Amino acid sequence: MTERPDLLSANDMVDTASDNETDTRIKLISFRELVPEIKDTGYLTHGIFYYPAKFIPQVVRYALESFTKEDNWVVDPFAGSGTVGVEAYLCERNAFLLDLNPLLDYMIPLKVPTAKERLREDCLSQMLDSLEKSDDYFAPAWSNIAYWYPPEMLEVLSRYWGFIKNRERDTYTAIVESSLLKMSKHFSYAEHRTPKLFRSKSKRKYVGELLQTDWEEKLRKMIRSHSLETLRNMNDFAAVTSRHNNSVEFKGGVDSSYFSFQREFDALITSPPYLQAQEYMRTVKMELFWLGYNEEEIRKLSRLEIPYRKADRLIQTPTLEKIRSELTREDLVKLLDSYFCHTINALENAMDQLKANGTACVFIGNPLIDGIKVEIWRILMEYFTDNEYLFENLYEDRIKHRQLFGTRKNKNPDGMKSEFLLILRKE
């Protein structure tokens, strides 16, 4: 564990900044340069599943090596695609992951394979041969499914999914299932290159052109290629961690705000959703339907997302009060209140389980709401330093690569300039 920086008080942090200048206590760094051994954010098993706004592994690795020791326990209440779990296992730490999105339960067994036996390509190939000959059938319980698929593609995908649903679940089945999740979006009218679930003219054109070719052969090749690549990545991960015996526990489909923990943790490492980018359930609706969830189950989970639930308490900090006073739209004030209420509820619930002197590492950006910058790190710092935590450090990482969609209406077309790692320590 590296030497920690000197502690600063919350007042030191607040007093050095005005509305329009950078805080002199912020340390400008590049996590990619600090962790040069990670050259690709999708290395090993990180890239198996597509997931919007992934936590970059360099930040997690830095936090693990700086604030934890081997065999420590780390918690992430906004686990997303499981980056903290992957990095924790690689660093011989234990992790406990929570997320509202049930996909977590399908991702972690593939992204953190703990079995020591090497997976066999011939076994996977035999399963894929059987898949292609399947005459089973599975229809998602989605009343609107015909809107998203041409009938011939839906029929073939339903046969492939029927094969998976009728097999006893094992690692090879899970690998093929992960490939089908990706291909079921690619071979649909849904844009597969953007996070949101929506149809576009360009995608309808693409599908129309596909239908004029041997698209079934292309589908088979893509499923096989993705499945074999996943198996090889898992074998590479297992080889690197062959002597590791740590645990990564996970629970998807749960509300982190009210989860009852049964253990203490040495650190929290997380990246909460950003202020106006929390619609993860709507992003993965198609995948959840294919996995067997029904409309009511998905609606129930979607209603727990931050934009769609009311605040059950009012968070008050100097910075948050100032932003509230500047907003003129009541709906945006409600969104702001909901965001900080439920984000802090989840953080506080997990941070209550930190041991004395435990560290909380929160990675977050400064989004805009109606043109007003919201310094989320500052609001979290103000709140938690009033509640048994010491401010320890703040790192700014300038964003060099971002994915923006020129065809979509975007109130912040330039994107965020930086992201911040806030370090707090439990007294």
VOGU-3710 file (C-alpha; in Angstrom, 3 decimals, decimal comma):
1> mterpdllsa> 0,000/0,000/0,000  1,506/3,335/-1,026  2,019/6,229/1,370  -1,072/8,355/1,694  -1,083/12,107/1,092  -1,447/14,606/3,923  -4,969/15,160/5,166  -6,762/18,397/4,319  -9,868/19,779/5,920  -13,123/20,346/4,090
11> ndmvdtasdn> -12,768/24,086/4,727  -9,335/24,125/3,098  -10,931/22,641/0,001  -13,905/24,975/-0,161  -12,128/28,219/0,673  -9,565/27,937/-2,102  -12,058/27,916/-4,968  -14,501/30,334/-6,481  -17,316/29,546/-8,891  -15,175/29,923/-11,984
21> etdtriklis> -11,686/28,818/-10,989  -10,034/25,452/-10,401  -9,514/24,499/-6,778  -5,846/24,881/-5,870  -6,009/21,698/-3,773  -6,970/19,519/-6,738  -4,120/17,355/-7,976  -4,081/17,108/-11,763  -2,979/13,622/-12,781  -3,485/10,992/-15,493
31> frelvpeikd> -4,511/7,584/-14,221  -3,470/6,034/-17,522  0,054/7,369/-16,945  0,054/6,411/-13,255  -0,895/2,826/-14,135  1,064/2,210/-17,362  0,874/-1,576/-17,002  -2,791/-1,357/-18,085  -2,531/-0,352/-21,724  -6,017/-1,377/-22,828
41> tgylthgify> -9,202/-0,723/-20,836  -10,676/-3,930/-22,311  -7,789/-6,227/-21,407  -8,355/-9,805/-20,216  -12,078/-10,109/-19,388  -12,963/-6,404/-19,103  -14,257/-6,263/-22,675  -16,478/-9,367/-22,715  -19,708/-7,396/-22,239  -20,677/-4,051/-23,688
51> ypakfipqvv> -21,772/-1,670/-20,937  -22,284/2,108/-21,031  -19,989/4,451/-19,070  -17,606/1,771/-17,832  -15,341/2,461/-14,857  -11,832/2,511/-16,353  -9,618/-0,134/-14,715  -6,641/2,228/-14,252  -8,565/4,240/-11,630  -9,606/1,093/-9,779
61> ryalesftke> -6,069/-0,348/-9,863  -4,657/2,908/-8,496  -7,182/2,984/-5,648  -6,612/-0,685/-4,785  -2,845/-0,343/-4,696  -2,923/2,977/-2,826  -5,555/2,303/-0,175  -5,851/-1,467/0,319  -3,665/-4,488/1,083  -3,824/-8,080/-0,119
71> dnwvvdpfag> -6,880/-9,959/1,180  -8,676/-6,739/2,152  -12,394/-6,482/1,369  -13,639/-3,797/-1,039  -17,269/-2,825/-1,680  -18,807/-1,236/-4,795  -22,519/-0,308/-4,453  -22,684/0,867/-8,107  -20,885/-2,107/-9,608  -22,045/-1,629/-13,220
81> sgtvgveayl> -20,013/-3,973/-15,407  -17,939/-5,269/-12,483  -14,624/-3,470/-13,092  -13,920/-3,285/-9,343  -14,455/-7,034/-9,013  -12,114/-7,869/-11,906  -9,335/-5,598/-10,655  -9,780/-6,670/-7,033  -9,310/-10,339/-7,931  -6,291/-9,532/-10,101
91> cernaflldl> -4,773/-7,641/-7,143  -5,600/-10,443/-4,667  -8,294/-8,465/-2,876  -11,838/-9,564/-2,089  -14,808/-7,657/-3,470  -18,515/-7,300/-2,769  -20,498/-5,926/-5,715  -24,048/-4,588/-5,846  -26,050/-3,123/-8,691  -29,674/-2,455/-9,586
101> nplldymipl> -29,025/-4,036/-12,985  -29,524/-7,852/-12,928  -26,946/-8,198/-15,729  -24,292/-8,119/-13,009  -25,228/-11,708/-12,127  -24,529/-12,810/-15,699  -21,344/-10,802/-16,179  -19,280/-11,607/-13,108  -19,054/-15,430/-13,532  -17,434/-14,821/-16,941
111> kvptakerlr> -15,412/-11,720/-16,061  -14,004/-13,209/-12,843  -13,585/-16,940/-13,568  -12,274/-18,499/-10,359  -12,165/-22,136/-11,518  -8,625/-23,358/-12,087  -9,428/-25,793/-14,911  -8,632/-24,538/-18,393  -11,694/-24,200/-20,645  -11,587/-26,342/-23,783
121> edclsqmlds> -12,218/-24,891/-27,219  -13,358/-28,252/-28,601  -16,139/-28,470/-25,969  -17,327/-24,976/-26,875  -17,182/-25,760/-30,604  -19,336/-28,872/-30,101  -21,922/-26,783/-28,285  -21,913/-24,203/-31,081  -22,417/-26,968/-33,651  -25,491/-28,122/-31,722
131> leksddyfap> -26,732/-24,541/-31,397  -26,751/-24,087/-35,158  -28,931/-27,190/-35,578  -31,352/-26,262/-32,818  -35,082/-26,662/-33,362  -35,977/-25,434/-29,837  -37,720/-22,113/-29,438  -37,808/-19,273/-26,924  -39,928/-16,131/-27,328  -39,171/-13,163/-25,018
141> awsniaywyp> -42,176/-11,954/-23,013  -42,053/-8,591/-24,791  -45,257/-7,307/-26,327  -43,311/-4,925/-28,582  -40,725/-7,365/-29,877  -41,898/-7,250/-33,511  -41,002/-3,546/-33,569  -37,355/-4,438/-33,022  -36,826/-7,375/-35,388  -37,602/-8,445/-38,925
151> pemlevlsry> -39,488/-11,758/-38,615  -36,814/-13,937/-40,221  -34,084/-12,705/-37,858  -36,376/-13,050/-34,850  -37,157/-16,659/-35,807  -33,478/-17,672/-35,998  -32,514/-15,869/-32,796  -35,465/-17,472/-30,998  -34,230/-20,931/-32,035  -30,724/-20,199/-30,767
161> wgfiknrerd> -32,042/-18,862/-27,477  -34,325/-21,882/-27,190  -31,250/-24,093/-27,354  -29,582/-22,178/-24,494  -32,725/-22,139/-22,352  -33,094/-25,917/-22,651  -29,525/-26,752/-21,656  -28,226/-27,286/-18,144  -26,387/-24,104/-17,215  -22,589/-24,324/-17,115
171> tytaivessl> -19,663/-22,110/-18,075  -19,861/-22,995/-21,784  -23,581/-22,205/-21,855  -22,888/-18,846/-20,178  -20,217/-18,043/-22,779  -22,585/-18,719/-25,690  -25,334/-16,787/-23,898  -23,053/-13,744/-23,617  -22,430/-13,916/-27,355  -26,162/-14,222/-28,082
181> lkmskhfsya> -26,816/-11,113/-25,992  -24,488/-9,136/-28,217  -25,737/-10,609/-31,487  -29,397/-10,226/-30,536  -28,861/-6,487/-30,538  -26,608/-6,432/-33,599  -29,181/-8,364/-35,669  -32,076/-6,099/-34,721  -33,374/-2,642/-35,588  -31,796/-1,313/-32,374
191> ehrtpklfrs> -28,621/0,720/-32,691  -25,864/-1,550/-31,382  -23,132/1,116/-31,410  -24,780/3,475/-28,903  -25,875/3,003/-25,286  -29,534/3,943/-25,652  -32,106/1,478/-26,962  -33,543/3,130/-30,072  -34,193/2,542/-33,768  -32,511/4,703/-36,360
201> kskrkyvgel> -32,798/5,143/-40,115  -29,199/4,059/-40,561  -29,777/0,833/-38,599  -32,954/0,002/-40,534  -30,974/0,509/-43,710  -28,185/-1,717/-42,381  -30,621/-4,514/-41,521  -32,318/-4,200/-44,904  -28,956/-4,626/-46,620  -28,107/-7,577/-44,368
211> lqtdweeklr> -31,294/-9,328/-45,418  -30,089/-9,238/-49,011  -27,006/-11,267/-48,065  -26,339/-14,600/-46,344  -26,959/-12,973/-42,973  -27,508/-16,320/-41,203  -23,975/-17,394/-42,045  -22,677/-14,049/-40,814  -24,644/-14,468/-37,583  -23,235/-17,958/-37,030
221> kmirshslet> -19,668/-16,771/-37,636  -20,056/-13,806/-35,299  -21,500/-15,957/-32,491  -18,674/-18,457/-32,887  -15,980/-15,782/-33,063  -17,233/-13,892/-30,017  -17,687/-17,098/-27,998  -14,182/-18,362/-28,737  -12,694/-14,954/-27,967  -14,503/-14,925/-24,608
231> lrnmndfaav> -13,212/-18,402/-23,770  -9,638/-17,387/-24,589  -9,909/-14,204/-22,508  -11,228/-16,240/-19,591  -8,361/-18,716/-19,938  -5,884/-15,826/-19,986  -7,470/-14,410/-16,825  -7,349/-17,811/-15,123  -3,679/-18,217/-16,038  -2,783/-14,831/-14,516
241> tsrhnnsvef> -4,724/-15,596/-11,323  -3,938/-19,310/-10,981  -2,543/-18,840/-7,469  -5,219/-16,405/-6,294  -7,820/-17,623/-3,808  -9,848/-14,509/-3,129  -13,614/-14,002/-3,302  -15,786/-11,793/-5,478  -19,364/-11,806/-4,219  -22,098/-10,112/-6,246
251> kggvdssyfs> -25,803/-9,397/-6,192  -27,591/-7,879/-9,171  -31,151/-6,578/-9,221  -30,910/-5,042/-5,742  -31,285/-1,509/-4,388  -27,924/-0,616/-2,842  -29,544/2,039/-0,654  -31,307/-0,506/1,532  -29,182/-3,627/1,178  -28,348/-5,296/4,499
261> fqrefdalit> -24,619/-6,021/4,628  -23,264/-8,873/6,721  -19,592/-7,851/6,765  -17,239/-4,905/7,189  -15,009/-3,503/4,461  -11,573/-1,949/4,285  -12,425/0,334/1,363  -15,180/1,504/-0,919  -14,274/2,031/-4,579  -17,086/3,105/-6,852
271> sppylqaqey> -18,251/5,329/-9,684  -21,879/6,397/-9,183  -24,100/7,185/-12,169  -23,879/10,754/-13,398  -26,648/13,256/-12,881  -28,560/12,860/-16,149  -27,205/9,525/-17,348  -28,790/6,906/-15,137  -31,146/5,055/-17,497  -29,192/1,810/-17,452
281> mrtvkmelfw> -32,285/-0,387/-17,169  -33,764/1,123/-20,318  -30,429/0,697/-22,058  -30,364/-3,065/-21,394  -34,090/-3,815/-21,783  -33,541/-5,903/-24,886  -30,900/-8,040/-23,174  -33,090/-8,573/-20,112  -36,056/-9,724/-22,204  -33,886/-12,307/-23,947
291> lgyneeeirk> -32,604/-13,480/-20,574  -36,181/-14,199/-19,550  -37,335/-11,137/-17,612  -40,890/-9,959/-18,253  -42,273/-6,467/-18,691  -43,456/-6,043/-15,103  -40,098/-7,146/-13,674  -38,256/-4,673/-15,883  -40,716/-1,869/-15,090  -40,252/-2,521/-11,378
301> lsrleipyrk> -36,482/-2,202/-11,671  -36,735/0,826/-13,959  -38,862/2,665/-11,414  -35,952/2,399/-8,972  -33,634/4,342/-11,257  -32,827/7,804/-9,978  -34,798/9,921/-12,501  -37,986/7,989/-11,717  -38,077/7,891/-7,926  -38,822/10,677/-5,471
311> adrliqtptl> -36,339/11,861/-2,893  -37,149/10,508/0,564  -35,021/13,172/2,242  -33,509/16,527/1,305  -29,710/16,630/1,146  -28,336/20,020/2,167  -24,810/21,270/1,566  -23,599/24,801/0,674  -22,850/23,929/-2,953  -26,106/22,029/-3,441
321> ekirseltre> -28,143/24,866/-1,939  -26,492/27,329/-4,331  -27,334/25,188/-7,375  -30,941/24,763/-6,207  -31,287/28,538/-5,954  -30,051/28,977/-9,533  -32,399/26,429/-11,139  -35,642/27,879/-12,460  -37,352/24,622/-13,457  -39,112/22,634/-10,763
331> dlvklldsyf> -38,609/19,314/-12,583  -34,843/19,832/-12,593  -34,840/20,674/-8,890  -36,683/17,400/-8,267  -34,150/15,533/-10,414  -31,294/17,134/-8,481  -32,883/16,242/-5,141  -33,589/12,680/-6,245  -30,062/12,199/-7,533  -28,277/13,303/-4,387
341> chtinalena> -30,768/11,646/-2,061  -30,472/8,186/-3,584  -26,798/8,402/-4,544  -25,860/9,411/-1,006  -28,248/6,826/0,462  -26,402/4,061/-1,404  -22,950/5,445/-0,623  -23,775/5,989/3,033  -25,270/2,518/3,402  -22,050/0,939/2,132
351> mdqlkangta> -19,704/3,388/3,866  -21,362/2,640/7,210  -19,745/-0,804/6,858  -16,226/0,597/6,492  -13,811/-0,196/9,280  -12,256/2,649/11,295  -9,743/4,435/9,037  -11,344/2,760/6,022  -11,132/4,671/2,751  -13,883/5,711/0,353
361> cvfignplid> -12,781/6,345/-3,240  -15,528/7,894/-5,396  -14,892/8,589/-9,096  -17,283/11,111/-10,605  -17,576/13,930/-13,134  -19,060/17,415/-13,131  -22,145/17,286/-15,390  -24,304/20,211/-16,446  -27,944/20,654/-15,494  -29,693/23,382/-17,463
371> gikveiwril> -26,266/24,864/-18,241  -25,166/24,911/-14,573  -22,099/22,888/-13,604  -22,752/20,456/-10,768  -19,572/19,624/-8,870  -20,729/16,278/-7,549  -17,413/15,612/-5,801  -17,733/18,857/-3,839  -21,291/18,106/-2,711  -20,301/14,590/-1,626
381> meyftdneyl> -17,244/15,986/0,156  -19,328/18,600/1,982  -21,907/16,041/3,045  -19,564/13,316/4,254  -17,075/15,591/6,027  -20,047/16,671/8,147  -20,717/12,999/8,879  -17,684/11,259/10,373  -15,340/11,411/7,366  -12,110/13,302/6,728
391> fenlyedrik> -11,261/14,719/3,346  -8,005/13,122/2,228  -7,421/14,048/-1,407  -8,931/14,932/-4,755  -7,478/13,987/-8,122  -8,531/15,452/-11,466  -8,123/13,315/-14,571  -8,610/15,189/-17,842  -10,761/13,283/-20,342  -8,871/12,731/-23,607
401> hrqlfgtrkn> -11,247/10,325/-25,365  -15,018/10,553/-25,303  -17,825/9,010/-27,323  -20,393/11,589/-28,390  -23,218/11,134/-30,871  -23,483/14,009/-33,327  -26,905/12,967/-34,545  -28,405/13,123/-31,057  -29,512/16,337/-29,342  -26,942/17,038/-26,636
411> knpdgmksef> -27,072/20,010/-24,266  -23,377/19,560/-23,550  -21,930/18,765/-27,011  -18,333/19,083/-25,847  -18,819/16,597/-23,032  -17,221/16,820/-19,599  -13,627/18,015/-19,496  -12,504/16,047/-16,443  -13,399/13,359/-13,964  -12,452/13,399/-10,297
421> llilrke> -11,398/10,809/-7,731  -12,510/11,928/-4,276  -10,746/10,243/-1,352  -12,421/10,250/2,081  -11,345/8,460/5,245  -13,599/7,220/8,003  -12,725/8,698/11,387
//
